Structure formats: structure tokens, C-alpha cells
Amino acid sequence: MDTAIDNVFPPREPKPKWLRVKLPTGKNYTELRGLVDKYKLNTICTSGSCPNMGECWGEGTATFMILGNICTRSCGFCGVKTGRPETVDWDEPEKVARSIKIMNIKHAVITSVDRDDLKDMGSIIWAETVKAIRRMNPNTTLETLIPDFQGNTRNLDRIIEVAPEVVSHNMETVKRLTREVRIQAKYEKSLEVLRYLKEQGIKRTKSGIMLGLGETEEEVIQVLNDLADAKVDIVTIGQYLQPSKKHLPVKEYITPEQFAKYEKIGKELGFRHVESGALVRSSYHAEKHIH
């Protein structure tokens, strides 16, 4: 073996044992999987191969992505395609609402790609989707995991007016790494969005960050303090995993002990819920966050 080549392409660090995922099982999961396949329903749970799919589906929770699957931004961590998005499907709100009804979802999380190509940045479809879900599924509670809408308050107001039980917007990373990780997004703008949502009466606001991108403990604690200052209610903290070789590499696998430390710090700062662990994703235990 050529040692020079080994030096250029060092072996990838194996994933630690705490990142191993059990295959999803259970009656609810099996039934929902059958419905998703039969009706060709589009959930982030399946398309994103989420490690918590079995647990969430068992609780009657699922995540749906609207406004297509091509994003106008090119974040260094995200596996969603970047490019020119498709035209808006104005029937999409009804389709999503129908999917939720077919799957008998108790708590739905709605998210989307960024649509900076649209004048309203997709906020009208967002609001119409919430309205359609409410009409067709009056007992289903909702979390909307929204983009920053470039901080445009008129677009944010459309979300506020339809009043989802939880409105979430992810910081994704610490301040120093935001330009590298999120590229077209700004740390302060995301904080402003979260602050505005709370000021305008949203009962539960939520944000999430990924670890393992080269951040320090002090920087993570600073994000938690900034989110607490913005009166955010719920925080999720998980391990970043590289979607492909084109994406940012994993700099570090965070230990369960360190995740537990961040959870303790978050609770001391007064967050209503803190989900902190290697396999935690934005919608993990989402059904509990409405309380």
C-alpha cells in the first residue's frame, strides 16, 4: 500500500457505538410504512432515513416537506439538492393534509426547502398548508419548522396568523461557524426571527443545533444563552453526520456524557424542553413539545 496515498486520504474514523440505530419495529410503524408505500406519501422521515423514524411513528408523529425538494441555498451540512426549484404546486396543501389524514397522524411537523426565488419566499403556501391540515385534521397538532424568510416580517406574520402550536427555526451551529455551515444565512438574523415570533405571541418557539463541526464547548453554551435571551422554549442538540463526501466532514463525535452536560446547562437556563443526544434531530419527541 502506498503510504503517500494513505496520507492524502486518511481512513475515515469509524462511528462510535452510541450512534448505532436499531431497525424500526412495532405495529404502528409497520402500518404507517405500508400506507406511505401504498399511497406514495412524501415524508422527511423516509427520504431523510431518520434514525428515530420507528419511535416517532410509534407515537403518531411524522414530518412532511413542502415546496419541492430543490433548495435555493447550498448549506454545507444539508443533503437536499441545490439549484433552480420547480414551480409551486398550489395543490400541495391539500395533498399534505390528505397524507396526514390517511396516516392518522396526531402531531405533524412541516418543514420546507428555502425558496428565495419566490417573492413571498413560500410563506403563502406555508400558511395555506397549515389551514388545509386544520380543516381536514382538526385534532392534529402542528409544528412548523420554517426557514428564515430572510427575516421579512410580512412573511413571518403569515405563519404567526395561522398559529401553529410550535414554530421552529434552527440555528444549526455556533456563531463562528455559521458562514461556513449555512453560507447564505446569518446567525443574528435567525435569532431575530426567533425573537420576533415570541414577541408576536407564538406560545412555543423552538430551535436546534448540530455538534461535531468543530465548535467549542464555550461556543455551544453561548448559543444556548442567546436562545434563552430570545425567549426560545425548546432546544434540540444532536450529532452532525456527513450526508456525502461533498459535504462538510465530521470533526468530532460528541460523547453521550457531553450531550448530557449540555442538557443540564439548557435546563438550568430555563428552557421548557431540551433534547440532547447523538441521534436527536429537529423533530425528535416533537409531540411532547406542545405541552
C-alpha positions in Angstrom: 0.0 0.0 0.0 1.3 3.4 -0.9 1.8 5.4 2.3 1.7 8.7 0.4 -1.9 7.9 -0.8 -2.8 6.9 2.8 -1.7 10.3 4.0 -3.7 12.1 1.4 -6.8 10.0 2.1 -6.7 9.0 5.7 -9.1 6.3 6.8 -12.4 7.6 8.0 -12.9 7.4 11.7 -15.5 4.7 12.5 -18.7 5.8 14.0 -18.9 5.2 17.8 -21.2 2.5 19.2 -23.6 5.1 20.6 -24.5 6.0 17.0 -25.8 2.6 16.1 -29.5 2.6 15.3 -32.0 -0.2 15.9 -34.2 -1.1 13.0 -37.7 0.4 13.4 -40.3 -2.1 14.5 -43.8 -2.2 16.1 -47.4 -2.3 14.9 -47.8 1.4 14.3 -44.6 1.7 12.4 -45.5 -1.3 10.2 -48.9 0.1 9.4 -47.7 3.6 8.6 -44.9 2.2 6.4 -47.5 0.3 4.5 -49.6 3.4 3.9 -46.6 5.5 2.9 -45.6 3.0 0.3 -49.1 2.3 -0.9 -50.1 6.0 -1.4 -46.5 7.2 -2.3 -46.6 9.7 0.5 -43.6 12.0 0.9 -42.3 12.2 4.4 -38.9 13.5 5.5 -38.8 10.5 7.9 -38.3 8.1 5.0 -36.5 10.4 2.4 -34.0 11.5 5.1 -33.6 8.0 6.6 -34.2 9.4 10.1 -32.8 7.2 12.9 -35.8 7.9 15.0 -38.5 7.0 12.4 -39.8 4.0 14.3 -40.0 5.8 17.6 -41.8 8.8 16.2 -44.2 6.9 14.0 -45.0 4.7 17.0 -46.1 8.0 18.8 -48.1 9.1 15.8 -45.7 11.8 14.7 -44.4 12.4 11.2 -42.5 15.2 9.3 -43.5 16.5 5.8 -41.5 18.7 3.5 -43.3 21.2 1.3 -42.3 23.5 -1.7 -40.4 20.8 -3.5 -37.1 19.1 -2.9 -34.7 21.6 -4.5 -33.3 24.4 -2.3 -32.1 27.8 -3.4 -29.4 27.7 -0.7 -26.3 25.5 -0.5 -25.7 24.8 3.1 -22.5 22.7 3.8 -24.3 20.2 6.0 -27.5 19.6 4.2 -28.3 16.7 1.8 -31.1 18.4 0.0 -30.3 19.3 -3.7 -29.4 22.9 -4.6 -30.5 24.5 -7.8 -33.5 26.0 -9.6 -36.6 24.9 -7.8 -39.7 23.6 -9.6 -42.8 25.8 -9.9 -45.0 26.0 -6.8 -47.7 23.2 -6.6 -50.8 25.1 -5.3 -52.5 21.7 -4.7 -49.7 20.8 -2.2 -51.5 22.0 0.9 -54.5 19.6 0.2 -52.1 16.8 -0.6 -50.2 17.1 2.6 -53.4 17.4 4.6 -54.7 14.2 2.9 -51.5 12.4 3.7 -51.8 13.3 7.4 -55.4 12.0 7.4 -54.5 8.7 5.7 -51.7 8.2 8.1 -53.9 9.2 11.1 -51.1 11.5 12.3 -51.6 13.0 15.8 -48.8 15.5 15.6 -47.4 16.7 12.3 -44.1 18.6 11.7 -44.0 20.6 8.5 -40.7 21.9 7.0 -39.5 23.1 3.6 -36.6 24.0 1.4 -35.6 27.7 1.2 -37.4 29.4 -1.6 -35.5 32.7 -2.0 -36.6 32.6 -5.7 -40.2 33.5 -4.7 -41.4 37.0 -3.8 -43.1 35.7 -0.7 -40.4 33.1 -0.1 -43.0 30.4 0.0 -44.8 31.8 3.0 -48.3 31.8 1.3 -48.0 28.0 0.6 -46.9 27.6 4.2 -50.0 29.3 5.6 -52.3 27.5 3.2 -50.8 24.2 4.2 -51.5 24.8 7.9 -55.1 25.9 7.0 -55.7 22.8 4.9 -54.3 20.5 7.7 -56.6 22.2 10.2 -59.7 21.8 8.0 -59.0 18.1 7.3 -57.5 17.1 10.6 -58.9 19.3 13.3 -57.4 17.1 16.1 -53.9 17.1 14.7 -51.4 19.4 16.4 -48.7 21.2 14.4 -45.1 22.2 14.4 -43.8 24.4 11.6 -40.0 24.2 11.1 -39.6 27.3 9.0 -36.7 29.0 7.0 -35.7 32.5 8.0 -37.7 34.0 5.1 -34.7 36.4 5.0 -36.1 38.0 8.2 -39.0 39.5 6.3 -41.7 40.2 9.0 -44.6 40.2 6.4 -43.7 36.6 5.6 -43.3 35.6 9.2 -46.7 37.2 10.0 -48.4 34.7 7.7 -47.1 31.9 9.9 -48.0 33.8 13.1 -51.6 34.3 11.8 -52.3 30.6 11.4 -50.9 29.9 14.9 -49.2 26.5 14.8 -48.8 25.0 18.3 -45.0 25.2 17.8 -42.9 27.3 15.5 -39.3 26.2 15.0 -36.3 27.7 13.2 -32.9 26.1 13.6 -29.7 28.0 14.3 -27.9 24.8 13.1 -24.5 25.8 14.5 -22.5 28.2 16.6 -21.9 31.8 15.6 -18.3 31.4 14.4 -19.2 28.5 12.0 -22.4 29.9 10.6 -20.8 31.4 7.5 -19.2 28.1 6.6 -22.0 25.8 7.6 -25.1 27.8 6.5 -23.4 30.1 3.9 -26.4 32.3 2.9 -27.8 32.5 6.4 -26.8 34.8 9.3 -26.6 34.0 13.0 -28.1 37.3 14.2 -30.9 37.1 11.6 -32.0 33.7 12.9 -32.0 35.0 16.5 -34.1 38.0 15.3 -36.6 35.6 13.7 -37.0 33.6 16.9 -37.3 36.7 19.0 -39.9 38.2 16.7 -42.0 35.0 16.7 -42.1 35.1 20.5 -42.8 38.8 20.7 -45.8 38.4 18.3 -47.4 35.8 20.5 -46.3 32.3 19.4 -46.7 30.2 22.5 -43.9 27.7 21.8 -40.8 28.6 19.9 -38.0 26.1 19.2 -34.5 25.8 17.7 -31.9 23.2 17.1 -28.1 22.9 16.6 -25.8 20.1 15.4 -22.5 19.3 17.1 -19.3 17.8 15.7 -18.4 20.6 13.2 -15.5 22.0 15.1 -17.3 24.1 17.7 -16.0 24.5 21.3 -18.0 23.9 24.5 -17.9 27.6 25.2 -19.5 28.4 21.8 -22.3 25.9 22.3 -23.1 27.4 25.7 -23.1 30.8 24.1 -25.7 29.7 21.6 -27.8 28.3 24.4 -27.6 31.6 26.2 -28.5 33.5 23.1 -31.6 31.3 22.6 -32.6 31.8 26.2 -32.3 35.6 25.7 -34.6 35.3 22.7 -37.1 33.5 25.0 -37.0 30.3 23.0 -38.9 27.5 24.7 -37.4 24.3 23.2 -33.9 23.3 22.1 -32.7 20.2 20.3 -29.0 19.3 20.2 -27.8 16.4 18.0 -24.7 15.0 16.3 -23.9 16.1 12.8 -23.4 13.3 10.3 -21.9 13.9 6.8 -24.6 13.2 4.1 -21.9 12.7 1.4 -18.2 13.3 0.7 -19.2 16.7 -0.9 -20.4 17.9 2.5 -18.6 19.2 5.5 -16.7 16.5 7.3 -17.4 15.4 10.8 -14.7 16.9 13.0 -15.7 15.1 16.2 -18.2 12.6 17.6 -19.6 14.1 20.7 -19.9 11.7 23.7 -23.2 10.9 25.5 -21.7 12.5 28.6 -21.1 15.8 26.8 -24.7 15.7 25.4 -25.9 15.1 29.0 -23.9 18.1 30.2 -25.5 20.4 27.5 -28.9 19.1 28.5 -28.3 20.0 32.1 -27.0 23.5 31.2 -30.1 24.0 28.9 -32.5 23.1 31.7 -30.6 25.4 34.1 -31.1 28.3 31.6 -34.9 27.7 31.8 -35.8 26.0 28.5 -39.1 24.2 28.7 -37.7 21.1 26.9 -34.1 20.2 26.0 -33.5 17.2 23.7 -29.7 16.5 23.7 -28.2 13.3 22.3 -26.3 11.9 19.3 -29.4 10.7 17.5 -31.6 13.7 18.3 -33.0 15.5 15.2 -35.2 18.6 15.0 -38.5 16.7 15.3 -37.4 14.2 17.9 -40.1 13.9 20.6 -41.9 16.7 18.8 -45.3 15.5 20.1 -44.1 16.3 23.7 -43.1 19.9 22.9 -46.6 21.2 22.6 -47.0 20.9 26.4 
